[in-house]
């Protein structure tokens, strides 16, 4: 056991002395979480809109104020008529227009109804749908306030409730996906490269002929990355909580335990790649391309798996990141416990055991 800890200490020294490795280990998670959390978000913020107010009454001004106070919209300017709308949209800066007809407040109070025209730039259908939904919610909220004050006739309004993410923020979707992506890339790539590097330098044979057991040599390569990746998980969660304002609704210990399990799964996958390859270039290519694309495409992070053809849905089941992504969302975002993620946990455990068994068997065959 003393020899085992000596090897682990040696691997730590190798990692800590290599500035490029440290940059990948700790720089990549911070950069990716900030990019995905702020830049690559599917929520709408400060979209420029224009307003055409023919009414110029109390009701129209109050709704305009509510729209302007929202973080979703920024009123670029107020137009004098609809004939200027086409010119405003052609600039490419305006995403939506709100048009109030004449006698808006009078119609609302005396005729029990009033209309507001919402015109959106549908060149991006998803963004147009999101913008109109936001605007409709603001208008419905104003109508609800008037009903409570008995300033307008009672009306039945559809109630829309968004579970787990009522503000439609992007962080609840991207943070679990980024966690899966970062851990998959770092753990697999670093483990695979560190073992293959020993092969290329010819030092692996020296280690294997030593009295030290071969399995402990391999495990000593993985332990430092297990510890450093756990630190990465902590840094991602801290960034999510304090920078992206994303609370952790579930059990933090359970989330960390599942993350460590996924890290171990990724490390065994890295060991498997290192056993099957003989050069760092091949190991890096398989780690980056072989892990990046499946994680992005088949984990449900970027594209819903249920919308894919049946063969691709079946293929997605062999991607470990898919199950970890589900686990993180259910614990971190939905606040669920182990009862909701035990199936995914068993799949990760089974995958880890299977990969470790195949890796050790292949390793023994190649060394014999």
C-alpha positions as CSV (number, residue, x, y, z in Angstrom):
1,X,0.0,0.0,0.0
2,X,2.9,2.3,0.7
3,X,4.2,1.8,-2.8
4,X,0.7,2.6,-4.2
5,X,0.6,6.0,-2.4
6,X,4.2,6.6,-3.6
7,X,3.0,6.1,-7.2
8,X,0.0,8.4,-6.7
9,X,2.3,11.1,-5.3
10,X,4.6,10.7,-8.3
11,X,1.6,11.2,-10.6
12,X,0.5,14.3,-8.7
13,X,3.9,15.8,-9.1
14,X,3.8,15.1,-12.9
15,X,0.5,16.9,-13.1
16,X,1.3,19.8,-10.9
17,X,4.6,20.5,-12.7
18,X,2.9,20.6,-16.2
19,X,1.4,24.0,-16.7
20,X,-0.5,23.0,-19.8
21,X,-2.1,20.1,-18.0
22,X,-3.1,22.4,-15.1
23,X,-4.6,24.9,-17.7
24,X,-6.7,22.2,-19.2
25,X,-7.8,20.9,-15.9
26,X,-8.8,24.1,-14.2
27,X,-9.0,26.7,-17.0
28,X,-11.3,24.7,-19.3
29,X,-14.1,24.2,-16.8
30,X,-14.2,27.9,-15.8
31,X,-14.1,29.1,-19.4
32,X,-16.8,26.7,-20.6
33,X,-19.1,27.3,-17.7
34,X,-18.9,31.0,-18.3
35,X,-19.3,30.7,-22.1
36,X,-22.3,28.3,-21.9
37,X,-23.8,30.2,-19.0
38,X,-23.7,33.6,-20.5
39,X,-23.0,33.6,-24.2
40,X,-24.6,30.3,-25.4
41,X,-27.9,30.7,-23.7
42,X,-31.4,30.1,-25.1
43,X,-33.1,32.6,-23.0
44,X,-33.9,36.1,-24.2
45,X,-32.5,39.2,-22.5
46,X,-32.8,42.9,-23.4
47,X,-34.3,42.4,-26.9
48,X,-34.9,45.6,-28.6
49,X,-38.5,46.3,-29.5
50,X,-40.5,49.3,-30.7
51,X,-43.9,50.6,-29.6
52,X,-46.7,52.2,-31.6
53,X,-49.1,53.9,-29.1
54,X,-52.2,55.3,-30.8
55,X,-54.1,55.3,-27.5
56,X,-51.7,57.3,-25.3
57,X,-54.0,56.6,-22.3
58,X,-53.4,55.3,-18.8
59,X,-53.7,51.6,-19.7
60,X,-51.3,51.7,-22.6
61,X,-48.7,53.7,-20.6
62,X,-48.9,51.3,-17.7
63,X,-48.3,48.2,-20.0
64,X,-45.5,50.0,-21.7
65,X,-43.9,50.7,-18.4
66,X,-44.2,47.0,-17.4
67,X,-42.6,45.9,-20.6
68,X,-39.8,48.4,-20.2
69,X,-39.2,47.3,-16.6
70,X,-38.9,43.7,-17.7
71,X,-35.3,42.4,-18.2
72,X,-36.5,40.6,-21.4
73,X,-37.1,43.8,-23.4
74,X,-35.5,47.1,-24.1
75,X,-37.7,49.7,-25.9
76,X,-35.6,51.2,-28.6
77,X,-38.0,54.0,-29.4
78,X,-41.7,54.7,-29.7
79,X,-43.0,55.1,-33.3
80,X,-45.6,57.6,-34.4
81,X,-47.4,55.1,-36.7
82,X,-47.3,51.6,-38.2
83,X,-45.9,52.9,-41.5
84,X,-42.5,53.1,-39.8
85,X,-42.6,49.5,-38.7
86,X,-41.2,48.0,-41.9
87,X,-38.2,50.4,-41.8
88,X,-37.5,49.5,-38.1
89,X,-37.5,45.8,-38.8
90,X,-35.3,46.2,-41.8
91,X,-32.5,47.5,-39.6
92,X,-32.1,44.1,-38.1
93,X,-31.9,45.4,-34.6
94,X,-35.7,45.3,-33.8
95,X,-37.1,41.9,-32.9
96,X,-40.7,42.8,-31.9
97,X,-43.2,45.6,-32.1
98,X,-46.2,46.3,-29.8
99,X,-49.1,48.3,-31.3
100,X,-51.8,49.8,-29.1
101,X,-55.0,50.8,-31.0
102,X,-56.9,54.0,-30.3
103,X,-59.3,54.1,-27.3
104,X,-57.5,51.1,-25.8
105,X,-58.4,51.9,-22.2
106,X,-62.0,52.9,-23.1
107,X,-62.5,49.6,-24.9
108,X,-61.1,47.7,-22.0
109,X,-63.4,49.3,-19.5
110,X,-66.6,49.6,-21.4
111,X,-66.6,46.9,-24.0
112,X,-65.0,44.2,-21.8
113,X,-62.3,43.6,-24.3
114,X,-59.3,45.3,-26.0
115,X,-56.7,44.2,-28.5
116,X,-53.0,44.6,-28.6
117,X,-51.1,43.7,-31.8
118,X,-47.7,42.0,-31.3
119,X,-45.5,41.8,-34.4
120,X,-42.3,39.7,-34.1
121,X,-39.4,39.1,-36.5
122,X,-40.0,35.4,-37.3
123,X,-36.8,34.9,-39.2
124,X,-35.7,33.1,-36.0
125,X,-38.9,31.2,-35.2
126,X,-37.8,30.0,-31.7
127,X,-36.8,33.5,-30.7
128,X,-40.0,35.0,-32.0
129,X,-42.1,32.4,-30.1
130,X,-40.2,33.2,-26.9
131,X,-40.6,36.9,-27.3
132,X,-44.3,36.8,-27.9
133,X,-44.8,34.4,-25.0
134,X,-42.9,36.9,-22.7
135,X,-45.0,39.8,-23.9
136,X,-48.2,37.9,-23.5
137,X,-47.2,37.0,-20.0
138,X,-46.6,40.7,-19.1
139,X,-50.0,41.7,-20.6
140,X,-51.8,38.9,-18.8
141,X,-50.1,40.0,-15.5
142,X,-51.4,43.5,-16.0
143,X,-54.9,42.2,-16.7
144,X,-54.8,40.1,-13.6
145,X,-53.9,43.2,-11.5
146,X,-56.8,45.2,-12.9
147,X,-59.2,42.4,-12.1
148,X,-58.0,42.3,-8.5
149,X,-58.6,46.1,-8.3
150,X,-62.0,45.8,-10.0
151,X,-60.9,48.2,-12.7
152,X,-61.9,45.9,-15.5
153,X,-64.6,43.1,-15.9
154,X,-63.6,39.7,-14.7
155,X,-62.1,37.5,-17.4
156,X,-60.9,33.9,-17.4
157,X,-57.3,33.9,-18.3
158,X,-55.2,30.8,-19.1
159,X,-52.6,30.1,-16.4
160,X,-49.2,29.0,-17.6
161,X,-46.9,27.5,-15.0
162,X,-43.3,26.7,-15.8
163,X,-42.0,24.0,-13.5
164,X,-38.4,24.2,-12.2
165,X,-37.5,27.1,-14.4
166,X,-40.3,29.8,-14.3
167,X,-38.1,32.5,-15.7
168,X,-37.0,30.4,-18.7
169,X,-33.3,30.9,-17.8
170,X,-30.7,29.1,-19.9
171,X,-28.4,28.1,-17.0
172,X,-30.6,25.2,-15.7
173,X,-30.2,23.5,-19.0
174,X,-26.6,24.4,-19.8
175,X,-24.9,23.8,-16.4
176,X,-25.8,20.1,-16.2
177,X,-24.7,19.6,-19.8
178,X,-21.5,21.5,-19.3
179,X,-20.7,19.4,-16.2
180,X,-21.1,16.2,-18.2
181,X,-19.1,17.6,-21.1
182,X,-16.2,18.9,-19.0
183,X,-15.8,15.8,-16.9
184,X,-16.1,13.5,-19.9
185,X,-13.4,15.3,-21.9
186,X,-11.0,16.0,-19.0
187,X,-11.2,12.6,-17.3
188,X,-11.1,10.5,-20.5
189,X,-8.4,12.6,-22.3
190,X,-6.1,13.1,-19.3
191,X,-6.2,9.4,-18.2
192,X,-5.7,8.1,-21.7
193,X,-2.8,10.4,-22.5
194,X,-1.0,9.8,-19.2
195,X,-0.9,6.1,-19.7
196,X,-0.1,6.2,-23.4
197,X,2.7,8.6,-22.6
198,X,4.4,6.0,-20.5
199,X,4.1,3.6,-23.4
200,X,5.7,6.0,-25.9
201,X,8.6,6.8,-23.5
202,X,9.2,3.1,-22.8
203,X,8.7,3.5,-19.1
204,X,5.6,1.4,-18.9
205,X,7.5,-1.8,-19.3
206,X,9.9,-0.8,-16.5
207,X,6.9,-0.2,-14.2
208,X,5.3,-3.5,-15.2
209,X,8.4,-5.6,-14.5
210,X,8.7,-4.1,-11.0
211,X,7.3,-5.9,-8.0
212,X,4.4,-3.5,-8.0
213,X,1.2,-5.0,-9.4
214,X,0.2,-3.9,-12.9
215,X,-3.4,-3.0,-11.9
216,X,-2.1,-0.7,-9.2
217,X,0.2,1.0,-11.7
218,X,-2.9,1.8,-13.8
219,X,-5.0,2.9,-10.9
220,X,-2.3,5.2,-9.6
221,X,-2.5,7.0,-12.9
222,X,-6.3,7.6,-12.4
223,X,-6.4,8.6,-8.8
224,X,-4.9,12.1,-9.2
225,X,-7.4,12.9,-11.9
226,X,-10.2,11.6,-9.7
227,X,-9.3,14.1,-7.0
228,X,-8.7,17.0,-9.4
229,X,-11.9,16.4,-11.2
230,X,-13.8,16.4,-7.9
231,X,-12.3,19.8,-7.3
232,X,-13.6,20.8,-10.8
233,X,-17.1,19.7,-9.8
234,X,-16.9,21.9,-6.7
235,X,-15.7,24.9,-8.8
236,X,-18.5,24.5,-11.4
237,X,-21.1,24.3,-8.7
238,X,-19.7,27.4,-7.0
239,X,-19.7,29.3,-10.3
240,X,-23.2,28.2,-11.0
241,X,-24.5,29.3,-7.6
242,X,-22.7,32.6,-7.2
243,X,-22.2,33.8,-10.8
244,X,-25.1,32.3,-12.7
245,X,-27.4,32.5,-9.6
246,X,-28.5,28.8,-10.1
247,X,-29.5,27.3,-6.7
248,X,-28.9,23.6,-6.0
249,X,-32.4,22.4,-5.0
250,X,-31.5,18.8,-4.3
251,X,-29.1,17.0,-1.9
252,X,-25.6,18.3,-2.3
253,X,-24.0,15.1,-1.0
254,X,-26.0,13.0,-3.4
255,X,-25.0,15.3,-6.3
256,X,-21.3,15.0,-5.4
257,X,-21.6,11.2,-5.0
258,X,-23.1,10.8,-8.4
259,X,-20.5,13.1,-9.9
260,X,-17.7,11.0,-8.4
261,X,-19.3,7.9,-9.9
262,X,-19.5,9.6,-13.3
263,X,-15.8,10.6,-12.9
264,X,-14.8,7.0,-12.2
265,X,-16.8,5.9,-15.3
266,X,-14.9,8.4,-17.4
267,X,-11.6,7.4,-16.0
268,X,-12.2,3.7,-16.8
269,X,-13.2,4.8,-20.3
270,X,-9.9,6.7,-20.5
271,X,-8.0,3.5,-19.3
272,X,-9.8,1.5,-22.0
273,X,-8.7,4.0,-24.8
274,X,-5.1,3.9,-23.4
275,X,-5.0,0.1,-23.5
276,X,-6.3,0.0,-27.1
277,X,-3.9,2.8,-28.5
278,X,-0.1,3.1,-28.7
279,X,0.3,6.8,-29.4
280,X,-0.7,10.0,-27.7
281,X,-2.0,11.5,-30.9
282,X,-4.4,8.6,-31.4
283,X,-5.5,8.7,-27.8
284,X,-6.1,12.4,-27.9
285,X,-8.1,12.1,-31.2
286,X,-10.3,9.4,-29.8
287,X,-10.8,11.3,-26.5
288,X,-11.7,14.6,-28.1
289,X,-13.7,13.6,-31.2
290,X,-15.0,10.3,-29.8
291,X,-16.2,11.9,-26.6
292,X,-17.1,15.4,-27.6
293,X,-19.5,14.7,-30.4
294,X,-21.5,11.9,-28.7
295,X,-21.8,14.0,-25.5
296,X,-23.1,17.1,-27.5
297,X,-25.4,15.1,-29.8
298,X,-26.7,12.2,-27.7
299,X,-26.8,13.4,-24.1
300,X,-29.9,15.5,-24.5
301,X,-27.8,18.6,-23.7
302,X,-28.0,20.3,-27.1
303,X,-30.8,18.3,-28.8
304,X,-33.7,16.4,-27.3
305,X,-33.1,12.7,-27.6
306,X,-36.8,11.9,-27.9
307,X,-36.9,13.9,-31.2
308,X,-34.3,11.7,-32.8
309,X,-35.0,8.6,-35.0
310,X,-35.4,5.3,-33.0
311,X,-31.9,3.9,-34.0
312,X,-30.2,7.1,-32.7
313,X,-32.3,7.0,-29.5
314,X,-31.0,3.4,-28.9
315,X,-27.5,4.5,-29.7
316,X,-27.7,7.3,-27.2
317,X,-28.1,4.8,-24.4
318,X,-24.4,3.8,-24.6
319,X,-23.3,7.4,-24.0
320,X,-22.6,7.7,-20.2
321,X,-23.0,11.5,-20.4
322,X,-26.7,11.0,-21.1
323,X,-27.4,9.3,-17.8
324,X,-25.2,11.8,-15.8
325,X,-27.0,14.7,-17.5
326,X,-30.4,13.2,-16.4
327,X,-29.0,12.7,-12.8
328,X,-27.8,16.3,-12.5
329,X,-31.0,17.8,-13.8
330,X,-33.1,15.8,-11.5
331,X,-31.0,16.5,-8.4
332,X,-29.8,20.0,-9.0
333,X,-32.7,21.5,-10.9
334,X,-35.7,19.5,-9.9
335,X,-34.7,18.8,-6.3
336,X,-35.4,15.1,-6.5
337,X,-33.7,12.4,-4.4
338,X,-32.0,9.0,-5.0
339,X,-35.4,7.3,-5.7
340,X,-35.6,9.4,-9.0
341,X,-32.1,8.5,-10.2
342,X,-31.4,5.0,-9.0
343,X,-31.8,3.5,-12.5
344,X,-29.3,5.9,-14.1
345,X,-26.9,5.2,-11.2
346,X,-27.1,1.5,-11.8
347,X,-26.4,2.0,-15.5
348,X,-23.3,4.1,-14.7
349,X,-22.1,1.5,-12.2
350,X,-22.6,-1.3,-14.7
351,X,-20.8,0.7,-17.4
352,X,-17.9,1.3,-15.1
353,X,-17.5,-2.4,-14.2
354,X,-17.8,-3.5,-17.8
355,X,-15.2,-1.0,-19.0
356,X,-12.8,-1.9,-16.2
357,X,-13.2,-5.6,-16.9
358,X,-12.6,-5.2,-20.6
359,X,-9.6,-2.9,-20.1
360,X,-7.8,-5.1,-17.6
361,X,-8.5,-8.2,-19.8
362,X,-7.1,-6.4,-22.9
363,X,-4.2,-5.1,-20.9
364,X,-3.2,-8.6,-19.7
365,X,-3.5,-10.0,-23.3
366,X,-1.3,-7.2,-24.7
367,X,1.3,-7.6,-22.0
368,X,1.5,-11.4,-22.2
